[in-house]
């Protein structure tokens, strides 16, 4: 159950933000303090599972072959590539960039991760889209389902960054649950937890903002 103060912040935001003719995104503006982000190990770079997802389906790309590739297609994945395709993408940077833009998340069999890092890292890395490794003990269909409800929270070297947590037309308590999950995940990443948080605001795409932390 979401913290009541978080629910109150979401309700206040929705009351102050007029309805638009499209489902606005609800985002968090996260501001850090007292942390040296020039050092990569201090940065926030984490996959966080949202209890209620983002309210939309993500486009997934899977690097796999054989039975794993077939299972990915059966799970509804449109973009499934083998190891040979990795070389083709690496030689066609425009195609690789379009793929990175088109897909929200990437999954790859663990054996392909070094090759992907070497050949596609410059395209996927800066966009925060390096693949989630599929280890032998995991089922690709389960990983695809769980990935649909996860977000990549990434600060880079900036003390302020944004992350989407849902849509305006979702239930306020579900949005609050998602917010609390992100706050907990970010706190667990930071060296001093909440002491490294300056503030967190919840906002809509075209509306106002309300302080949560």
C-alpha positions in Angstrom: 0.0 0.0 0.0 1.3 3.4 -0.9 2.3 6.0 1.7 -0.6 8.3 2.4 1.5 11.4 1.8 2.3 10.1 -1.7 -1.3 9.5 -2.4 -2.1 13.0 -1.3 0.6 14.4 -3.6 -0.8 12.5 -6.6 -4.4 13.6 -5.8 -3.3 17.2 -5.5 -1.5 17.1 -8.8 -4.5 15.6 -10.6 -6.8 18.2 -9.1 -4.5 21.1 -10.2 -3.8 19.7 -13.7 -6.6 20.1 -16.2 -7.6 17.1 -18.3 -6.1 17.0 -21.8 -7.4 15.3 -24.9 -4.7 12.7 -24.5 -3.4 10.5 -21.6 -0.6 12.6 -20.2 2.5 10.9 -18.8 3.0 11.2 -15.0 6.7 11.7 -14.2 9.0 12.1 -11.2 11.6 14.9 -11.2 14.3 13.6 -8.9 17.0 15.9 -7.5 20.1 14.7 -5.7 22.5 16.4 -3.3 25.8 15.8 -1.5 27.0 13.2 -4.0 29.8 13.3 -6.5 28.2 12.2 -9.8 31.5 12.6 -11.7 32.3 9.2 -10.3 30.3 6.5 -12.1 29.8 4.3 -9.1 27.8 7.1 -7.4 25.3 7.4 -10.2 21.8 6.0 -10.3 21.6 3.3 -12.9 19.0 0.8 -12.0 16.1 -1.3 -13.2 13.1 -0.8 -10.9 10.0 -2.9 -11.0 6.8 -0.9 -10.9 3.9 -2.6 -9.1 1.4 -1.5 -11.7 3.6 -0.9 -14.8 3.5 2.2 -17.0 0.0 1.7 -18.4 1.3 0.9 -21.9 3.1 -2.0 -23.6 6.8 -1.7 -24.3 8.5 -2.7 -27.5 11.1 -5.4 -26.8 14.1 -6.5 -28.7 15.6 -9.9 -28.0 19.0 -11.2 -29.1 18.8 -15.0 -29.0 18.7 -18.1 -31.2 17.0 -21.5 -31.4 14.4 -22.3 -28.8 14.9 -19.1 -26.9 14.3 -17.0 -30.0 11.2 -19.0 -30.8 9.8 -18.5 -27.2 10.5 -14.8 -27.5 8.4 -14.6 -30.8 5.6 -16.7 -29.1 5.6 -14.1 -26.3 4.8 -11.4 -28.9 8.3 -10.0 -29.5 8.6 -8.5 -33.0 12.3 -7.9 -33.0 14.3 -11.1 -32.4 17.9 -11.2 -33.7 20.6 -13.9 -33.8 24.3 -13.5 -33.3 24.8 -13.0 -37.0 22.3 -10.1 -36.9 24.5 -8.4 -34.3 27.3 -8.1 -36.9 24.9 -6.8 -39.5 23.5 -4.1 -37.1 27.1 -3.1 -36.1 27.9 -2.5 -39.8 24.8 -0.4 -40.3 24.8 2.3 -37.6 21.7 4.0 -39.0 19.7 0.8 -38.7 21.1 0.2 -35.2 20.1 3.7 -34.1 16.6 3.3 -35.5 16.3 0.0 -33.6 17.5 1.7 -30.4 14.9 4.4 -30.9 12.1 2.0 -31.8 12.5 -0.4 -28.9 12.0 0.5 -25.3 14.1 -2.4 -23.8 16.5 -5.0 -24.9 17.2 -8.6 -23.7 20.1 -10.8 -24.8 21.3 -14.3 -24.0 24.2 -13.9 -21.6 26.7 -15.4 -24.2 26.0 -12.5 -26.5 26.6 -9.7 -24.0 30.3 -9.2 -24.7 29.7 -9.1 -28.4 26.9 -6.6 -28.1 28.9 -4.5 -25.8 31.8 -4.4 -28.2 29.8 -3.9 -31.4 26.6 -2.0 -30.3 27.7 -0.5 -27.0 28.2 2.9 -28.5 24.6 3.0 -29.8 22.8 1.3 -26.9 24.9 2.5 -24.0 24.4 6.3 -24.2 20.6 5.7 -24.5 20.5 3.5 -21.4 19.4 0.5 -23.5 22.1 -2.1 -23.0 20.4 -5.5 -22.9 19.3 -7.2 -19.7 21.2 -10.5 -19.7 19.2 -13.7 -20.0 21.0 -16.3 -17.9 20.4 -20.1 -18.3 18.2 -20.2 -15.1 15.7 -17.7 -16.4 12.8 -18.2 -18.8 12.6 -15.7 -21.6 8.8 -15.4 -21.5 8.9 -14.6 -17.7 11.7 -12.0 -18.3 9.7 -10.3 -21.0 6.6 -10.1 -18.8 8.6 -8.7 -15.8 10.4 -6.3 -18.1 7.1 -4.9 -19.3 6.6 -3.6 -15.7 10.1 -2.3 -15.1 11.7 1.1 -15.8 15.4 2.1 -16.2 16.2 4.9 -13.7 19.4 6.7 -14.8 20.9 9.9 -13.5 24.1 10.0 -15.6 26.3 12.7 -14.2 23.4 15.2 -13.5 21.9 15.7 -10.1 18.5 16.2 -11.6 16.7 13.7 -13.8 13.2 12.6 -14.8 11.5 9.2 -15.0 7.9 8.2 -16.1 5.8 6.2 -13.6 2.5 6.0 -15.4 -0.4 7.8 -17.1 -2.7 10.4 -15.8 -5.8 8.3 -16.3 -4.6 5.6 -14.0 -5.9 5.1 -10.4 -4.1 7.6 -8.1 -3.3 4.9 -5.5 -1.6 2.8 -8.3 0.4 5.8 -9.4 1.4 6.4 -5.7 2.5 2.7 -5.4 4.7 3.2 -8.5 6.2 6.4 -7.0 7.0 4.7 -3.7 8.7 1.9 -5.6 10.9 4.3 -7.5 11.8 6.3 -4.3 12.7 3.1 -2.5 14.8 1.8 -5.4 16.7 5.1 -5.8 17.3 5.4 -2.0 18.8 1.9 -2.0 21.1 2.9 -4.8 22.4 6.0 -3.1 25.3 5.8 -0.7 23.5 7.7 2.1 20.0 6.8 1.0 17.4 9.6 1.6 20.1 11.9 2.8 21.3 12.2 -0.8 17.8 13.2 -2.0 17.3 16.9 -2.2 13.7 16.6 -3.4 11.3 14.6 -5.6 8.3 16.2 -7.5 5.5 14.4 -9.3 4.5 16.2 -12.5 2.3 15.7 -15.6 3.5 16.3 -19.2 1.8 19.7 -19.4 0.6 20.3 -15.9 2.0 21.6 -12.6 4.2 19.8 -10.1 3.7 18.7 -6.5 6.5 17.9 -4.0 6.6 14.3 -2.8 9.9 14.3 -0.9 
